[in-house]
Amino acid sequence: MTIDWLAFLIVFAAALGSAVFVVALYSLGIRFLATPAPPVRRADGSFEPNGPSRDDEDDDVDDLGRPRWATVAANVCFGLSVVAVLVGIFLIIPALHFW
């Protein structure tokens, strides 16, 4: 019995690459969710030091403070990581190969 080392290295590289891909997509999605709100410009042209001022009585629960593009990008990253995991599960389980 001999070991096909080239095939072993190909499987190892594919597993390592796909794991890095899924983790990078998920962490990028978390980073997009942590995108802060854009700074508020004052009347004199300067910016607020720590973003918009907050008043606890007037807080809007639906306003998350992050730009809409960041929320969309985070959801795309999460969706792609789920698709990558499902494709991996499909490739591993032979009962799913119905053709």
N, C-alpha and C positions, 0 to 999 in steps of 0.2 A: 504494500500500500504506500503510495507516494502522495505528498501534498502538493497541490498546484498553487505555488506561492503567488503567482501573478493574479490568479483569481481571488485568493485570500486578500491581497493588497487592494484589489479593485473593490471588493465588498467592504473592506475597512474604510477606504477613502469615501465611498458612497455613504456609508453610515455616518461617518464623522462630518462630511459636508452637509448632509441633510439635517443633522442635529444642530450644527452651527446655524444653518439657514432658518430653522424653526425658532430657535432661541433668539436670533437677531431680529426676526420679524416681530416676535412677541415683545421684546424689550423696546424696539422702536415704537410699537404701539403704545406702550406705557409712557414712553418719553413724549409722544404726541399728546397724551392726556395730561401731562404735566406742563404743557405750554401755558405760560402766564398770559393774562389779558394785556393788550397793548397799553402803553402809558397814556395817561390823559394829559392833553396839552392845556395849559392855563391860558388866560386871556393875554398875558404878556409874552407868550411864545415859549415859556419854559415848561417843563414837564413836572407832574406830581412826583415826589421822591419815591414812593412805594406803590405806585399804581393809583387807582381811583380811591377816594376816601370812602369809608364805609359807615353806614348808619344802621344799627341793628334793627331799628323799627321799619326801615324801608328796604330791607334785603328782599330780593326776589329769588325764590327758590329755583325757578326754572333757568335763571341766568347763571351759567357755570363760570363765566369770566374768561373762557378760552375762545379763541377764534373758531368759527365753524369749520374752516378747512382742517384744523388740527383734529377735531372730532371725527370728521370724515376720514382723514388719513389714518387715524388710530383704528377705526372700524375696518378699514381696508386691510391693514396689517394683521389684525386679529382674524379676519376672515381668511386671508391667505395662509396664515399659520394653521388654522383649522383644516383647510383644504389639503395642505401638505401632510398633516397627520393622518387624515382619512385616506389619502392616496397610499401612504406607507402601510396603513392597516390593510388596505385592499391588496397590496402586493405581498404581504406576509401571509394572509389567510387564504389557503388554496380553495376553500369551499366557496369563496366569492368569485372565483374565475369561472364564470358560466359560459364562456364561449370556447 
